[in-house]
Amino acid sequence: MSRKKEAQQRQEELEQEIRRVKLPRGRQTFAIVDQRLGGTRMRVRCLDGKTRICRVPGKYKRQLWIREGDTVLVEPWELSGDEKGDIIFKYRRSQIQFLRNKGYLKELQEFEEF
């Protein structure tokens, strides 16, 4: 395959990825992973101003590989939702750029400065 075709194919993959950006619904919020605590648990800073200890639920355990500094989508628990939650989606670099351009992550830029 020529370089031109490879570049075009990568561009098409990025466009497909951007079209499928998952947005928060209901109580869900954007968050940044601060610290991994072991197992599937980690400490995250949410855009609603709270720090939560979140876990990766069983059905996502093998699919989501999360490191410190990643931007994720968090769903707080019904009980003790201010302290705990579930990580349900991890955003890729191109998706984060798309969200910033559309204005969803304006608070995130201010949030990262601290």
C-alpha positions in Angstrom: 0.0 0.0 0.0 1.4 3.4 -0.9 2.1 6.1 1.7 -0.7 8.3 0.2 -3.3 5.5 0.7 -2.1 4.8 4.3 -2.3 8.5 5.2 -5.8 8.7 3.7 -6.9 5.5 5.6 -5.5 7.0 8.9 -7.4 10.2 8.3 -10.7 8.3 7.7 -10.2 6.3 10.9 -9.7 9.6 12.8 -12.9 11.0 11.4 -14.8 7.9 12.3 -13.4 8.1 15.8 -14.4 11.8 16.2 -17.9 11.1 15.0 -18.4 8.7 17.8 -17.4 10.9 20.7 -19.3 10.0 23.8 -20.8 12.9 25.7 -22.0 13.0 29.3 -25.6 12.1 30.0 -27.5 12.7 33.2 -25.2 12.6 36.1 -22.1 11.6 34.1 -19.1 14.0 34.1 -15.7 14.4 32.6 -12.7 13.7 34.8 -8.9 13.4 34.8 -7.1 10.4 36.4 -4.9 11.7 39.2 -3.6 8.5 40.8 -3.8 4.7 40.3 -4.6 3.0 43.6 -4.2 -0.6 42.6 -6.5 -3.2 41.0 -9.1 -1.3 39.0 -9.4 1.6 41.4 -8.1 5.1 40.8 -8.5 8.7 42.2 -10.0 11.1 39.7 -10.7 14.9 39.6 -14.1 15.5 38.2 -15.2 18.7 36.4 -17.9 19.2 39.0 -15.2 20.0 41.5 -15.1 16.7 43.4 -12.4 14.1 43.8 -13.7 10.6 43.6 -12.3 7.1 43.9 -13.5 5.3 40.8 -13.3 1.8 39.6 -13.5 0.2 36.2 -16.6 -2.0 36.1 -16.2 -5.7 35.2 -17.5 -5.5 31.7 -14.9 -2.8 30.8 -12.0 -4.3 32.8 -10.2 -5.8 29.8 -11.1 -3.0 27.3 -10.0 0.1 29.2 -6.3 0.5 30.0 -6.1 3.7 31.9 -3.0 5.7 33.0 -2.5 8.8 35.1 -3.5 12.0 33.2 -6.1 10.3 31.0 -9.4 12.0 30.4 -12.3 9.8 31.2 -16.1 9.8 31.6 -17.3 9.1 35.1 -20.7 8.1 36.4 -21.1 8.7 40.1 -22.7 6.0 42.2 -26.3 6.4 43.5 -25.1 6.0 47.1 -22.1 8.0 48.2 -21.9 9.5 44.7 -19.8 12.5 45.9 -16.9 10.1 46.9 -17.2 7.1 44.5 -18.0 6.4 40.9 -17.4 4.2 37.8 -15.2 4.9 34.9 -17.2 4.1 31.8 -15.2 5.6 28.9 -11.7 6.7 28.1 -11.1 9.5 25.5 -8.4 9.4 22.9 -6.2 12.3 22.0 -8.2 13.2 18.9 -11.5 13.0 20.7 -10.2 15.3 23.5 -9.1 17.8 20.8 -12.6 17.6 19.2 -14.3 18.2 22.6 -12.0 21.2 23.3 -12.8 22.7 19.9 -16.6 22.3 20.5 -16.3 23.9 23.9 -17.2 20.9 26.1 -13.8 20.9 27.8 -13.2 24.7 28.4 -13.4 24.1 32.1 -10.9 21.3 31.8 -8.2 23.7 30.5 -8.7 25.9 33.5 -8.8 22.9 35.7 -5.5 21.5 34.5 -3.7 24.7 35.5 -3.9 24.0 39.2 
